[in-house]
Amino acid sequence: QVQLVESGGGLVQAGGSLRLSCAASGTIFSINTMGWYRQAPGKQRELVARITRGGVTNYADSVKGRFTISRDNAKNTVYLQMNSLKPEDTAVYYCNTNLVIGKTYWGQGTQVTVSS
């Protein structure tokens, strides 16, 4: 019984920046990892970035050096700072969280569109 509310998506020109936020609410005992996935039209969903409870991060090769994932454990919130955006970054971005008790939850998705 956890809800993930995403915000920050929108339309931006190539080279611009966006910051996505995802706040978890509901019956939360302990969050292990949080992450961001994306799915473009006609493509499979792919991992963008993830971060552990202790702050260890990893990124897809396509976004390394451009995106930064962070989290505020007190607020149960994860962020994705996206810089130097490219048209190929256009996709629906989904927030994901894994609880220590073993359950996984997904957000509703937020659209990111990068124009050329």
Beta strands, then each sheet from edge to edge (+ up, - down):
strand 1: 2-7
strand 2: 10-13
strand 3: 18-26
strand 4: 31-39
strand 5: 46-51
strand 6: 57-59
strand 7: 67-72
strand 8: 77-82
strand 9: 91-99
strand 10: 104-106
strand 11: 110-115
sheet 1: 1+ 3- 8+ 7-
sheet 2: 2+ 11+ 9- 4+ 5- 6+
sheet 3: 2+ 11+ 9- 10+
end
